[in-house]
Amino acid sequence: MSLPAWNDPDIKAGTMIRGALWLVQQVGEGNTFTKEQVRDAFPGVAQADRRVRDLRAYGWIIDTNREDATLVAEDQRFAKAGIPVWDPAARRAAAPPSALSAKDKQAVMARDDYMCTVCGISGGETYLDDSNQTAVLSITRRETVLPDGLGVTQLVTECKRCRAGSDGTPARADVVLADIKTLDPDDQRRLARWIAQGRRGSTPLDRVWSSYRRLPADARDEIRSTLEA
């Protein structure tokens, strides 16, 4: 399916959709752009840069210097395209939960302990494998299969990176329950304690490893040299 041209005067689409086409056709994934370039591309359109930012709700990754420390203040990076918003069916299926009130969104985040339900990172934390990116949390819809086989849509807290990397596969509570039942009784009881506590138990080795991983690289090298001596 060929894409419509972003600047086609006959295209019947709003600025967000035209902005998505502009990013794909003019900027390209991995490249940077500025607000000034957005304004030049859409002259006379009020808050065109905000309409482009709205694409983030559809899984588009558009980084600023808050998420990517290599960027200067005026630059943004089109890191990855998300839902093809120029496709009406895809756009409707992925419509963000905008009807939620701020209070409702806060309640979902509080329920999820203000952490991404996929990777466990908290908002504002840097990723261990990419210190230039900090986690940005939002509320998304997740298709879920319950233990009785019923399919439902549930609200979850996810970071921008996990949301963009999702392949759309439903969460399978029925499969998780089946896997739990295959555990031996001791492991089932241990898991039940973790569930009751809301966190996984850890051994002294787990805690030392976690503390070691949080050290700066030079400090980790010093510890490694001491242990190898």
N, C-alpha and C positions, 0 to 999 in steps of 0.2 A: 504494500500500500504506500503510494507516494504521499509525502507530506505537502500540505498547502504552503505556499510561500508566506513568510511572516509579514511581508509588506504588501501582499496582494490587496489592492483597494476594495476588491469585491468579497473578501473573506468576511463572513458574518461570525465574528468571535470577539470576545472581550480582550482587554489588555493582558490579563493573566495568560490566556491561551496564546496570544500573539507573542507575548514575552517568552513563553516556553519555546515556541518555534524560533524566535530570534536567538535564544541561547544555543539551541541545537544547530542552527544553520549558520550563524555568524560568529559565535564565541567558541563553541566546541568544548567538550568535556575536558577538564583539567586546566583550562585557560582562565585568565582573570579578566575582569571588566570593572568599570566604575559606574557610579550613579550618573555621572555626566554623560557617559555613553548611552545609558538607558534613556535619559532625557532627550538626547539627540535622536535616538531611534524612534521615540514616540513623542514628537513635539506637540505641545498643547494638551497633553494628557496629564491631568493632575495626579500626583502621587503614583506615577508609573513604576517607580522603584519599589513601592510597597506592594503593588500588584505582582511584581516579579517575586518578591519575598513570600507572597502567599503560596507559591509553588511548594514551599517546604512542607505544607500540610498534606501534600500528595506524594511525599517521599523524595522530592528533589533535594539534593544536597548543595547548598549555596553557602559557602563559608565566608566569614569575615575574620578580622584579626582576633576576635574573641575565641574562635574555634581553631584558627590556624595562625600561629605566632609568626609565621614567615611572611604574612601579608602586612602591608602598611595600611593606615587608617582608611584611605580612600578606595582601596581595592577590595573586590570580592572574587571568590573563586567558584566557578561552575564545576563542582567536583563530580556530580553524577546526576543523570536524568532519572526521574521517577515515573509515576503513572503518566501515560500519554494523554494529557488533559484535552488534546484536540479531538480525542475519540469520546463522543458523548457517553457511550455505554461504560467505558472504563472510568470516566470521570465520575459518573453517578455512583458506580459500585465502590469507589474509593473515597467518596465524599467524607471529609473530616467531621468529627462530632461537634460541629459548630453550635448546635442547639444547646449544648451543655452550658450551664451557668458557671461562673467562676467558682462558686461554692461547690458545685458538683465535681468540677475538675480537681479542686483542692481535696475533696473527700477521696477521690480515686487515688491521688498521689499519696495521701496519708495512709490509706489502706495498704499501698504497696511500699510503705516505708521510704518514700521519696527516692526509690531506686528503680532502675530499669529491670523489668521482670525477665528480660532475656539474658543480659550479661551481668546484672547486679551492680553496675556502676551508679554512683550518686550524681546528681546534677552539679556541674561545676568541676568535677574531678577530671584529671587528665587520664588518658588511656595509657596503660602500661606499655603497649607496643607503639604508641605515637604520642610523645609528650607535647607535640604542637597542637593537639586537639583536646578540647574539653567537652565533657558530655552535656548535651542539652536535652532535657526531658520534656515529653509531651504526652497527651492522652490519645491513644489510637484505638480503633476497633479491631478486635481479633476474632476470627472465626474459630469456634471451639466445638469439639465433639465431647459431650458429657458422658459419664460412665454408662448411662442407659442407652447411648447411641444417638441421643437427640442433638442436632446441630443448632447452635445458638451463636449470636454475636455478643461478645462481652468487651467491656472497656478495660484497657490495661495501660500501665505506664511503660513507655519505651524510650530509649535514647535515640537520637536522630540516626546514629550509625546503624543500630540494629534494625530500626524501622526501614531504612533504605536497603539493607541487605536481605530483608525477608523475601522468601520466594512465594509467599502467599499460602503456604501449606497450613491447614488448620491445626490448632493445638489439640492434642488427643488425650483428654483425661481418661478415656476408656482404655487406651494402651498403657498409660502410666499405672492405672489401677491393676491391670493384668500383670504388669511387671512386678508390682509390689507383692502380689500374691505368690510369685515364684521365689521370693526371698525366703531364707530359712527363718524360723521363729525369732532367733536372737536379733537378726538384722531388721526384722519387722518391728520388734520392740524398740530398737535403737532409732529407727526412722520415725516411729510414733512420738518418741521424745523430742526429736528435732522439730517435728510438725507442731507439737504443743508449745515448744519454746519459740517457734518462729525463726529459728536459725539452726544451722548445722553445728553439732558439737565438734570441737577441735582438740587435737592432742598437743602436748608441749612442742613436738616437732613441727606440727602445722603452724603454731603461733610464731615460732622462731623463724621459719621459712618466710612467713608473711612479713615479719618485721625486717628481715634481710632484704626482701624484694623492694621494700619502701625506701631503702637507703639510696643515697646518690651513688652513681656509678663508681666514682673514685673510692668511696667508703667500702663498697662491695669488693673492689679490687684489693683493698688493704686487708679485708677479712680473708679473702681467698689466698693471698700471699702468706698470711700468718698461719693458716691451716696447712698449707703445703710445705711450710718450713720444717 
